[in-house]
Amino acid sequence: MKDFTDNSRINLLIEKVVYEIKDIGIPVSDNIENVVINNRTRKRLGACFRTFSKDGKESFVIEISAKALMCDDIKLCSIIAHEILHTCPGSFNHGKIWKEHGRQVEHFLGYSIDRMIKTEELNLPACDIYKHESIKYIIVCKKCGQKYERKRICPLVKNPKKYRCGKCGGKLELLHKHTTSCR
């Protein structure tokens, strides 16, 4: 590993978790190029990004939310372990290999390797911006009336005719679009 941030706590915890995971026989990549603290992310606590050099060499960047740094070391190590497991061969997604590695880490190291975790479980303040965001779009099924509410624009909102109802297979249409004036 090279070129980590200046945050000594996160550096020590990354090195600790990588060592522990390798020690139980899980093949963590030696090509973790950087660890980034993200001050802007609101919904995720960590991420792993894969990059390829011009000669095809794979490397990884681990991103940890600044919000996650408010956790105690055990919970922060769980977040780090989750992201480190994505550097293992065949584990970049949350598929079968990643889940098996996650079970081993939970069993041998005691870290909680969840795909999703609520901020309340980590004793972190919830993101108020998402709690209070209003529903701006309502897509409805023409056949059964099933409603799909969205807070933000997405492919379903942009092109509801390209999608079908998950309940009955009927055609969808944008029923309500709430917009705010810029004036």
Secondary structure, DSSP 8 states (H G I E B T S, - for coil): -----S-HHHHHHHHHHHHHHHHTT----S-EEEEEEESS-SS-SEEEEEEE-TT--EEEEEEEEGGGGGS-HHHHHHHHHHHHHTTSTT-SSSSHHHHHHHHHHHHHH-----S---GGGGT----HHHHS----EEEEETTT--EEEESS--HHHH-GGG-B-TTT--BEEEEEE------
